[in-house]
Amino acid sequence: MTRDYSAFLPPHKHGLLQDRAANFLETYGWQAFFAQQISIEALVDTPPVRVVEVHRNALHVQGEGIDRTIPPIRDVTVGDWLLLDQTQPQVSRALQRKTVMKRRAPGTDRQEQLIAANIDTCYVVTSCNQDFNIARLERYVALAFDAGIAPVIVLTKSDQVADAQAYVDPARKISDQVPVIALDARGDEPRTKLAGWCKPGQTVAFLGSSGVGKSTLTNALAGTERVETQAIREDDAKGRHTTTRRQLHLVPGGCLVLDTPGMRELQLAGAASGIDDLFADIHDLSQACRFNDCTHITEPGCAVLSAIETGALDAKRLQRWRKLVAEDAFNAASLAERRNRDKAFGKMVRQVMKEKSGRTRR
């Protein structure tokens, strides 16, 4: 039986604006942004599915009447939408992403690592304990800004400290564009305090280091203990990895929640716009500097340094900005060099194979 996929298309593609209950794909985050990329003809043979889980050697995808594991596809990550070729799934077409989070992969291999795609809200999670670190929070917020994702800072374990406000106040100084929520990750607080972002059809992600309560928050929103959790080490408040893969969970109310493994290292690469958004105060001040290429170090007429002298800008914030800008520029250049090298190598291989094929024909 051929399914009717016309409801998944925007009105101008099938001529009707159908008023119907939310279907499976809409529950899983299907939006007009994705519908506008396809035709009704393509949908009949290659139904849309979403990547809900990434394994080392496989992808778990779900769609209307589809729940299966397929071989990995290059440059596809959790949250991506595919038009599934059911006979040759490895050639399935990935739809253009609405948002994507990525970082420089850990180690010295100079590769880019995809974190997740098509996320609407990113919860940057840390604890009211030794894990709390302004510089780390700024990295996650810059990553979200650059991806076009709305960030929300979530401070867990607020019930375990005498004064949670001592953590809330510095977190709010990171950016006036980012809400800050303090809560107990257990019980009903996550569902009530995060309800404004956990709406039907929305996809949210918990990002942060191990042990801050990401899996506990996922369980709280789901109302079950579907994700394993572990206690932190008492001596340094560091957590153990419980989540080992990136996976989307559908929770009551229709929200999709992405729980991610803790990240010990988050290196930004090509996130200049996100850094500018995060440090909008420094960016705005720099517009008044005497020199267009001012580095804000020793130049005369530097509005940023003047703000430091008057106390309008915190010197430590400027130092963190300098570090992120330098790191991002270096990593972006390193990744570009790697891509160019791989491209040149691929071109050489194709040329060798072409010449070899020519000699064989002769």
Disulfide bonds with the S-S distance in Angstrom:
none
